[in-house]
Amino acid sequence: MKKAIILGISGQDGSYLSRFLLDKGYEVIGTSRDAQMSSFQNLVRLGTCDKIRLESVSLNDFRSVLQVLNKYKPDEVYNLAGQSAVGLSFDQPMETFESISIGTLNLLEAIRFLEKPIRIYNAASSECFGDTNGQAANESTPFHPKSPYAVAKAAAFWQVANYREAYGLFACSGLLFNHESPLRPKRFVTKKIVNTACRIAAGSKEKLMLGNIDIQRDWGWAPEYVEAMWLMLQQENPDDYVIATGESNTLKDFINEIFFCLDLKWQDHVEIDKDLFRPVDILRIKANPGKASRKLGWTAGYKMRDVARMMVDEERSEYSRDVHK
C-alpha cells in the first residue's frame, strides 16, 4: 500500500485528491494548521473523512513539517497548502508569500534532509504567467506575475525546479489553470455567481455585484485535475506540466451560461461594481496543455459550459435538500 501526505487537504483540490487516492488503494494522511479545530466539511461531504489520518502541520514551521514526514515516511507528498485567493493576496501579501513560498521551501528542505525517496507534487498556478495577450501559455512561457499570490507561486515554482536540479529530488509543479467544482469556497467569483444566480432563480430580488467581467480564463472541472497531479508523480522522470482545457472564455460567457441554465437573462440581474476591480488583473490568458496530453495521457473531459451546468445542478440540489429538511 502506497502512502501519501496531502498538505492542505481541507480545500477543494485536497478533498478531491484524497478521494482519488483512497480509490487507488493509498493510505492517506491529511494535514491542516489545526486538525483538532478544523471541521473538514469537504471531506465529510465526499465521505472520506473517517478514512484519512489527520495531522496538524504548519508549513511555516520547519520542525512541524519534518516531524510529520519522519513519522509517516510517505511515498508521495502533495503540497496544496497556503493562501489560495488572488484577491485576498492584495490585502495580505506577507501571509500569502510566507504560506506559499516559505512553506514550500520548508517542505523541500525537509525532504532533502530526510534523504528518503519521497516524490513531491507542488501546486503552481496559471497566475504565474500573467497576461499572455492571447498566446497560449506552455511550460516554456516566461512568467509575469500580477498579484502577490502569483509572485509567491512563481517563487515556489522555481524553488521546486532548483531542488530537482541541485539535489535530484523527484519534484514536480503543476501549472493548473482555473478549475471549479461545488467545493469552491464562496469567496471565489465562480461560486459567488452560481450561488447568487440560484437564489435569484428561487425568487430572490437581489442583484449580482461583480467587477471586471471581460477577463478571459480557462475553466475546467476540479475532480479531473487531481488525476493529473497523481499522474505527474507516476512518471519515470520529474517534470512540470500545464494543466488546462485549452479553451478560454470570458467571465461574461460563464455568467451567461449560468443564467441560461436557470432560464434567466443575466443582463437583468448583474451590476458592475468598480470597487470589485483588482489593483492589477490578468485580462486574457490561454493555455496549451499539449505536453500533459502527450506525456501523461491526460486531457480535460469537461469544458466551461459543462462546468457551469454541473455547478448549477449541484447548487439546486443542495437548495432543494435544505428546503425539505
Secondary structure, 3 states (H helix, E strand, C coil): CCEEEEECCCCHHHHHHHHHHHHCCCEEEEEECCCCCCCCHHHHHHCCHHHCEEEECCCCCHHHHHHHHHHHCCCEEEECCCCCCHHHHHHCHHHHHHHHHHHHHHHHHHHHHHCCCCEEEEECCHHHHCCCCCCEECCCCCCCCCCHHHHHHHHHHHHHHHHHHHHCCEEEEEEECCEECCCCCCCCHHHHHHHHHHHHHCCCCCCEEECCCCCEECCEEHHHHHHHHHHHCCCCCCCCEEECCCCCEEHHHHHHHHHHHCCCCHHHCEEECHHHCCCCCCCCCEECCHHHHHHHCCCCCCCHHHHHHHHHHHHHHHHHHHHCC
